[in-house]
């Protein structure tokens, strides 16, 4: 499910720039790793 969303994000950006689509997906995965390591570091959304 979430991986499908990441693929959709990649596909959408890649229409204009595959290079920047790859960079954006890499940023998403880096943030996921940070949240996994430091789960309380994310913003609280109300």
PyMOL Python script that loads the backbone (N, CA, C, O; Angstrom):
from pymol import cmd

cmd.read_pdbstr("""\
ATOM      1  N   UNK A   1       0.807  -1.187   0.000  1.00  0.00           N
ATOM      2  CA  UNK A   1       0.000   0.000   0.000  1.00  0.00           C
ATOM      3  C   UNK A   1       0.857   1.260   0.000  1.00  0.00           C
ATOM      4  O   UNK A   1       0.810   2.038  -0.953  1.00  0.00           O
ATOM      5  N   UNK A   2       1.627   1.467   1.043  1.00  0.00           N
ATOM      6  CA  UNK A   2       2.477   2.655   1.084  1.00  0.00           C
ATOM      7  C   UNK A   2       3.523   2.603  -0.024  1.00  0.00           C
ATOM      8  O   UNK A   2       3.854   3.628  -0.621  1.00  0.00           O
ATOM      9  N   UNK A   3       4.041   1.408  -0.297  1.00  0.00           N
ATOM     10  CA  UNK A   3       5.021   1.288  -1.385  1.00  0.00           C
ATOM     11  C   UNK A   3       4.390   1.617  -2.733  1.00  0.00           C
ATOM     12  O   UNK A   3       5.053   2.153  -3.620  1.00  0.00           O
ATOM     13  N   UNK A   4       3.108   1.295  -2.884  1.00  0.00           N
ATOM     14  CA  UNK A   4       2.401   1.668  -4.115  1.00  0.00           C
ATOM     15  C   UNK A   4       2.339   3.189  -4.241  1.00  0.00           C
ATOM     16  O   UNK A   4       2.483   3.734  -5.335  1.00  0.00           O
ATOM     17  N   UNK A   5       2.127   3.865  -3.123  1.00  0.00           N
ATOM     18  CA  UNK A   5       2.081   5.326  -3.143  1.00  0.00           C
ATOM     19  C   UNK A   5       3.430   5.913  -3.535  1.00  0.00           C
ATOM     20  O   UNK A   5       3.498   6.884  -4.289  1.00  0.00           O
ATOM     21  N   UNK A   6       4.499   5.324  -3.021  1.00  0.00           N
ATOM     22  CA  UNK A   6       5.836   5.805  -3.385  1.00  0.00           C
ATOM     23  C   UNK A   6       6.083   5.590  -4.874  1.00  0.00           C
ATOM     24  O   UNK A   6       6.667   6.441  -5.545  1.00  0.00           O
ATOM     25  N   UNK A   7       5.635   4.455  -5.380  1.00  0.00           N
ATOM     26  CA  UNK A   7       5.780   4.195  -6.818  1.00  0.00           C
ATOM     27  C   UNK A   7       4.968   5.205  -7.628  1.00  0.00           C
ATOM     28  O   UNK A   7       5.420   5.682  -8.669  1.00  0.00           O
ATOM     29  N   UNK A   8       3.781   5.522  -7.149  1.00  0.00           N
ATOM     30  CA  UNK A   8       2.944   6.519  -7.832  1.00  0.00           C
ATOM     31  C   UNK A   8       3.620   7.887  -7.843  1.00  0.00           C
ATOM     32  O   UNK A   8       3.575   8.602  -8.844  1.00  0.00           O
ATOM     33  N   UNK A   9       4.250   8.246  -6.717  1.00  0.00           N
ATOM     34  CA  UNK A   9       4.978   9.515  -6.636  1.00  0.00           C
ATOM     35  C   UNK A   9       6.114   9.511  -7.655  1.00  0.00           C
ATOM     36  O   UNK A   9       6.311  10.477  -8.391  1.00  0.00           O
ATOM     37  N   UNK A  10       6.853   8.408  -7.682  1.00  0.00           N
ATOM     38  CA  UNK A  10       7.957   8.292  -8.639  1.00  0.00           C
ATOM     39  C   UNK A  10       7.439   8.430 -10.081  1.00  0.00           C
ATOM     40  O   UNK A  10       7.985   9.192 -10.880  1.00  0.00           O
ATOM     41  N   UNK A  11       6.393   7.688 -10.387  1.00  0.00           N
ATOM     42  CA  UNK A  11       5.852   7.712 -11.758  1.00  0.00           C
ATOM     43  C   UNK A  11       5.417   9.118 -12.163  1.00  0.00           C
ATOM     44  O   UNK A  11       5.665   9.548 -13.289  1.00  0.00           O
ATOM     45  N   UNK A  12       4.771   9.831 -11.247  1.00  0.00           N
ATOM     46  CA  UNK A  12       4.283  11.177 -11.543  1.00  0.00           C
ATOM     47  C   UNK A  12       5.447  12.126 -11.831  1.00  0.00           C
ATOM     48  O   UNK A  12       5.421  12.863 -12.816  1.00  0.00           O
ATOM     49  N   UNK A  13       6.464  12.106 -10.972  1.00  0.00           N
ATOM     50  CA  UNK A  13       7.609  13.006 -11.154  1.00  0.00           C
ATOM     51  C   UNK A  13       8.431  12.590 -12.368  1.00  0.00           C
ATOM     52  O   UNK A  13       8.964  13.439 -13.083  1.00  0.00           O
ATOM     53  N   UNK A  14       8.533  11.295 -12.597  1.00  0.00           N
ATOM     54  CA  UNK A  14       9.365  10.773 -13.688  1.00  0.00           C
ATOM     55  C   UNK A  14       8.849  11.164 -15.064  1.00  0.00           C
ATOM     56  O   UNK A  14       9.599  11.128 -16.040  1.00  0.00           O
ATOM     57  N   UNK A  15       7.584  11.535 -15.151  1.00  0.00           N
ATOM     58  CA  UNK A  15       7.069  12.001 -16.444  1.00  0.00           C
ATOM     59  C   UNK A  15       7.863  13.205 -16.937  1.00  0.00           C
ATOM     60  O   UNK A  15       8.091  13.367 -18.136  1.00  0.00           O
ATOM     61  N   UNK A  16       8.284  14.052 -15.987  1.00  0.00           N
ATOM     62  CA  UNK A  16       9.083  15.231 -16.332  1.00  0.00           C
ATOM     63  C   UNK A  16      10.575  14.987 -16.167  1.00  0.00           C
ATOM     64  O   UNK A  16      11.381  15.475 -16.959  1.00  0.00           O
ATOM     65  N   UNK A  17      10.942  14.228 -15.131  1.00  0.00           N
ATOM     66  CA  UNK A  17      12.361  14.040 -14.856  1.00  0.00           C
ATOM     67  C   UNK A  17      12.610  12.763 -14.050  1.00  0.00           C
ATOM     68  O   UNK A  17      12.420  12.754 -12.833  1.00  0.00           O
ATOM     69  N   UNK A  18      13.028  11.697 -14.709  1.00  0.00           N
ATOM     70  CA  UNK A  18      13.348  10.467 -13.980  1.00  0.00           C
ATOM     71  C   UNK A  18      14.439  10.677 -12.927  1.00  0.00           C
ATOM     72  O   UNK A  18      14.430  10.051 -11.867  1.00  0.00           O
ATOM     73  N   UNK A  19      15.370  11.565 -13.242  1.00  0.00           N
ATOM     74  CA  UNK A  19      16.460  11.839 -12.300  1.00  0.00           C
ATOM     75  C   UNK A  19      15.916  12.412 -10.995  1.00  0.00           C
ATOM     76  O   UNK A  19      16.257  11.932  -9.914  1.00  0.00           O
ATOM     77  N   UNK A  20      15.074  13.431 -11.094  1.00  0.00           N
ATOM     78  CA  UNK A  20      14.534  14.047  -9.883  1.00  0.00           C
ATOM     79  C   UNK A  20      13.516  13.146  -9.189  1.00  0.00           C
ATOM     80  O   UNK A  20      13.333  13.237  -7.975  1.00  0.00           O
ATOM     81  N   UNK A  21      12.863  12.292  -9.939  1.00  0.00           N
ATOM     82  CA  UNK A  21      11.963  11.313  -9.322  1.00  0.00           C
ATOM     83  C   UNK A  21      12.760  10.376  -8.421  1.00  0.00           C
ATOM     84  O   UNK A  21      12.345  10.074  -7.302  1.00  0.00           O
ATOM     85  N   UNK A  22      13.896   9.924  -8.913  1.00  0.00           N
ATOM     86  CA  UNK A  22      14.759   9.045  -8.117  1.00  0.00           C
ATOM     87  C   UNK A  22      15.254   9.763  -6.865  1.00  0.00           C
ATOM     88  O   UNK A  22      15.262   9.180  -5.781  1.00  0.00           O
ATOM     89  N   UNK A  23      15.666  11.018  -7.005  1.00  0.00           N
ATOM     90  CA  UNK A  23      16.128  11.772  -5.847  1.00  0.00           C
ATOM     91  C   UNK A  23      15.031  11.934  -4.803  1.00  0.00           C
ATOM     92  O   UNK A  23      15.289  11.810  -3.606  1.00  0.00           O
ATOM     93  N   UNK A  24      13.821  12.206  -5.244  1.00  0.00           N
ATOM     94  CA  UNK A  24      12.709  12.403  -4.309  1.00  0.00           C
ATOM     95  C   UNK A  24      12.390  11.106  -3.565  1.00  0.00           C
ATOM     96  O   UNK A  24      12.137  11.125  -2.360  1.00  0.00           O
ATOM     97  N   UNK A  25      12.402   9.998  -4.272  1.00  0.00           N
ATOM     98  CA  UNK A  25      12.140   8.714  -3.626  1.00  0.00           C
ATOM     99  C   UNK A  25      13.248   8.395  -2.625  1.00  0.00           C
ATOM    100  O   UNK A  25      12.975   7.868  -1.546  1.00  0.00           O
ATOM    101  N   UNK A  26      14.479   8.708  -2.970  1.00  0.00           N
ATOM    102  CA  UNK A  26      15.579   8.504  -2.026  1.00  0.00           C
ATOM    103  C   UNK A  26      15.372   9.329  -0.763  1.00  0.00           C
ATOM    104  O   UNK A  26      15.624   8.841   0.339  1.00  0.00           O
ATOM    105  N   UNK A  27      14.917  10.569  -0.906  1.00  0.00           N
ATOM    106  CA  UNK A  27      14.633  11.416   0.259  1.00  0.00           C
ATOM    107  C   UNK A  27      13.551  10.791   1.136  1.00  0.00           C
ATOM    108  O   UNK A  27      13.650  10.797   2.363  1.00  0.00           O
ATOM    109  N   UNK A  28      12.528  10.256   0.496  1.00  0.00           N
ATOM    110  CA  UNK A  28      11.442   9.625   1.258  1.00  0.00           C
ATOM    111  C   UNK A  28      11.988   8.449   2.062  1.00  0.00           C
ATOM    112  O   UNK A  28      11.675   8.314   3.245  1.00  0.00           O
ATOM    113  N   UNK A  29      12.799   7.597   1.434  1.00  0.00           N
ATOM    114  CA  UNK A  29      13.351   6.441   2.140  1.00  0.00           C
ATOM    115  C   UNK A  29      14.295   6.867   3.271  1.00  0.00           C
ATOM    116  O   UNK A  29      14.327   6.226   4.322  1.00  0.00           O
ATOM    117  N   UNK A  30      15.052   7.928   3.066  1.00  0.00           N
ATOM    118  CA  UNK A  30      15.927   8.424   4.138  1.00  0.00           C
ATOM    119  C   UNK A  30      15.113   8.902   5.328  1.00  0.00           C
ATOM    120  O   UNK A  30      15.486   8.658   6.476  1.00  0.00           O
ATOM    121  N   UNK A  31      14.002   9.581   5.065  1.00  0.00           N
ATOM    122  CA  UNK A  31      13.137  10.046   6.159  1.00  0.00           C
ATOM    123  C   UNK A  31      12.481   8.875   6.877  1.00  0.00           C
ATOM    124  O   UNK A  31      12.301   8.913   8.094  1.00  0.00           O
ATOM    125  N   UNK A  32      12.125   7.835   6.129  1.00  0.00           N
ATOM    126  CA  UNK A  32      11.555   6.641   6.747  1.00  0.00           C
ATOM    127  C   UNK A  32      12.572   6.015   7.693  1.00  0.00           C
ATOM    128  O   UNK A  32      12.233   5.618   8.808  1.00  0.00           O
ATOM    129  N   UNK A  33      13.824   5.929   7.239  1.00  0.00           N
ATOM    130  CA  UNK A  33      14.875   5.360   8.094  1.00  0.00           C
ATOM    131  C   UNK A  33      15.053   6.178   9.371  1.00  0.00           C
ATOM    132  O   UNK A  33      15.204   5.621  10.458  1.00  0.00           O
ATOM    133  N   UNK A  34      15.035   7.508   9.229  1.00  0.00           N
ATOM    134  CA  UNK A  34      15.168   8.370  10.408  1.00  0.00           C
ATOM    135  C   UNK A  34      14.011   8.165  11.385  1.00  0.00           C
ATOM    136  O   UNK A  34      14.224   8.084  12.594  1.00  0.00           O
ATOM    137  N   UNK A  35      12.799   8.083  10.865  1.00  0.00           N
ATOM    138  CA  UNK A  35      11.648   7.872  11.745  1.00  0.00           C
ATOM    139  C   UNK A  35      11.680   6.495  12.399  1.00  0.00           C
ATOM    140  O   UNK A  35      11.227   6.330  13.532  1.00  0.00           O
ATOM    141  N   UNK A  36      12.210   5.521  11.693  1.00  0.00           N
ATOM    142  CA  UNK A  36      12.342   4.188  12.285  1.00  0.00           C
ATOM    143  C   UNK A  36      13.343   4.225  13.439  1.00  0.00           C
ATOM    144  O   UNK A  36      13.128   3.618  14.488  1.00  0.00           O
ATOM    145  N   UNK A  37      14.424   4.940  13.226  1.00  0.00           N
ATOM    146  CA  UNK A  37      15.476   5.023  14.244  1.00  0.00           C
ATOM    147  C   UNK A  37      15.078   5.940  15.398  1.00  0.00           C
ATOM    148  O   UNK A  37      15.383   5.649  16.555  1.00  0.00           O
ATOM    149  N   UNK A  38      14.400   7.044  15.093  1.00  0.00           N
ATOM    150  CA  UNK A  38      13.996   8.033  16.094  1.00  0.00           C
ATOM    151  C   UNK A  38      12.496   8.298  15.949  1.00  0.00           C
ATOM    152  O   UNK A  38      12.100   9.331  15.409  1.00  0.00           O
ATOM    153  N   UNK A  39      11.669   7.382  16.424  1.00  0.00           N
ATOM    154  CA  UNK A  39      10.235   7.481  16.171  1.00  0.00           C
ATOM    155  C   UNK A  39       9.559   8.726  16.773  1.00  0.00           C
ATOM    156  O   UNK A  39       8.485   9.113  16.314  1.00  0.00           O
ATOM    157  N   UNK A  40      10.144   9.336  17.752  1.00  0.00           N
ATOM    158  CA  UNK A  40       9.546  10.526  18.358  1.00  0.00           C
ATOM    159  C   UNK A  40      10.015  11.826  17.710  1.00  0.00           C
ATOM    160  O   UNK A  40       9.692  12.912  18.191  1.00  0.00           O
ATOM    161  N   UNK A  41      10.765  11.722  16.635  1.00  0.00           N
ATOM    162  CA  UNK A  41      11.328  12.922  16.013  1.00  0.00           C
ATOM    163  C   UNK A  41      10.401  13.560  14.993  1.00  0.00           C
ATOM    164  O   UNK A  41      10.680  14.664  14.527  1.00  0.00           O
ATOM    165  N   UNK A  42       9.316  12.907  14.633  1.00  0.00           N
ATOM    166  CA  UNK A  42       8.411  13.468  13.640  1.00  0.00           C
ATOM    167  C   UNK A  42       7.544  14.578  14.206  1.00  0.00           C
ATOM    168  O   UNK A  42       7.437  14.739  15.422  1.00  0.00           O
ATOM    169  N   UNK A  43       6.924  15.343  13.314  1.00  0.00           N
ATOM    170  CA  UNK A  43       6.029  16.411  13.736  1.00  0.00           C
ATOM    171  C   UNK A  43       4.705  15.823  14.209  1.00  0.00           C
ATOM    172  O   UNK A  43       4.241  14.803  13.699  1.00  0.00           O
ATOM    173  N   UNK A  44       4.115  16.481  15.184  1.00  0.00           N
ATOM    174  CA  UNK A  44       2.772  16.110  15.638  1.00  0.00           C
ATOM    175  C   UNK A  44       1.781  16.946  14.837  1.00  0.00           C
ATOM    176  O   UNK A  44       1.818  18.176  14.872  1.00  0.00           O
ATOM    177  N   UNK A  45       0.905  16.272  14.124  1.00  0.00           N
ATOM    178  CA  UNK A  45      -0.080  16.947  13.290  1.00  0.00           C
ATOM    179  C   UNK A  45      -1.426  16.845  13.998  1.00  0.00           C
ATOM    180  O   UNK A  45      -1.865  15.759  14.376  1.00  0.00           O
ATOM    181  N   UNK A  46      -2.067  17.987  14.169  1.00  0.00           N
ATOM    182  CA  UNK A  46      -3.357  17.991  14.864  1.00  0.00           C
ATOM    183  C   UNK A  46      -4.457  18.395  13.946  1.00  0.00           C
ATOM    184  O   UNK A  46      -5.615  18.455  14.358  1.00  0.00           O
TER     185      UNK A  46
END
""", "prot")
cmd.dss("prot")
cmd.show_as("cartoon", "prot")
cmd.util.cbc("prot")
cmd.orient("prot")
